[in-house]
Amino acid sequence: MTFALAWSKANPLIEDPMAVFVYLTVVVGAIFMLGESKNNVLQKIFHYAPPLIWTYFIPMLSTTFAIIPQESTLYGFVSTYILPVGLLLLLLSANVPATLRLGPKALLMFLAGTIGVIIGGPIALAIFQPWLPADAWTGVAALAGSWIGGSANMAAMIEAVGTPKEILSPIIVVDTVVGYSWMGIMIFLAGFQHKFNKWNKADDSVIQSVNKEMNDIQRKNERPIQVPQLLGLLGLAFGVSYIVLKISENLPQSAVLSTTTWTVMIISAIGILFSFTPIKKLEGYGASKVGYTAIYLLLATIGARADLTYVVDSPQYVLMGIVWLSIHILVIFIAARLLRAPLFFVAVGSQGNIGGTSSAPIVASVFQPSLAPVGLLMGIVGNVVGSYAAVLCAQLAKMVATMLL
């Protein structure tokens, strides 16, 4: 047994939920402060591995080495209450008319990514089924939910197919390690988008125009953050999110529509609606910055749920995830070549599926700083489409398992 494996069997050093919250907050804060350092070595490190990568990787290592627990009530609290707050505040800056001017290519690239996930899961399962348990298809169903829309769809699929814990644990590791590694690669590729677009003969003038327009609007309306406005946007975000959550708990539940799914869908609709009203002026006082803070804390808790020892214990699941994601990447890049789509559309189309609402806006902002709402809207589309596409993928995976067993 390796040192990491032996260490992970020990009781976590920090177990109290509030203490875990403090630890993760300190870690995230330290990462982003170091990311702003003028030190040449740190600048090089964060150039190739941006703070976002460390935000999920350091908590993952912390769980692996038993500093914090893999399961905590804090993680559920953040995903239930903090995620909708972040989504609402990010969507206040959404400029829907400007986003629509990007044209249909963005949506087509997203759908190409969805198709890649749907067909990739059953194919990867067919390859690795001899080394997996008979009900491994339930893990494919769970991961399909996450990779077409995010954690809300994953939770719905777990409930729908009854994914057992012994399969779910390595699947969560695949989701975080493989899925977020791809996110890291996409962030790295952002520095090469102009070269890619030139090679692909892709016209990104519309993207640049919309990015400039939205950036100009943000700069024009930006004001120093004031306590009344800060408290106002926090009160608005938490108040609306809590009311929506309680309403969602009483709405019809199904395999594709859980409380979390309802909450994300309704809060997204409200955020877009607010973007057409005077409420959007709160963006000038830093609404999206507070929203990003909420999303980064969520990302840290996602990383904390992954224990790298499962990679050692169940490498077949990780390899299956790599093959699956490779098929998704192949399909979306073929679509980009056929459509002459710029790399930005590849990024938001892929992350709208694989990352969902938690990471799609972050990746979009790395490519085009003012177009984070575009990534968020793609994540929302993924959440809606994924509810049904994941069910299709699950059925295909079950058929594959039945034929091979």
VENQUI-V661787 format. One line per field, one symbol per residue. psi: psi as a letter, one per 20 degrees, with the letter a starting at -180 (. if undefined). Layout:
# VENQUI-V661787
psi=???
This chain:
# VENQUI-V661787
psi=prgggghiirqqhphpghhgggghggggggghghhjqipgghhggighnrhhghhhgghghhghkkgqqhpqhgghgghghhghgggghhihjpngghhhiirihghhhghghghhgghhghghghgjhhjqrhkhhhhggghhghjmhahghghghghgilpqhhhhghhhggggggghhhghggggihijhhgghghilpokhgghggggghghgghhipqppqgghghghgggghggggggghghhjqpqahinrgggggggghgggggghijrihiihhhjkghghghgghhhghhhghhipoihhhghmhhgghghggghhggggghhghhghilqrhghgghgghhfghbihhghgghhhgohjkhhghghhhgghhghhhhhhggggghhhgghghi.
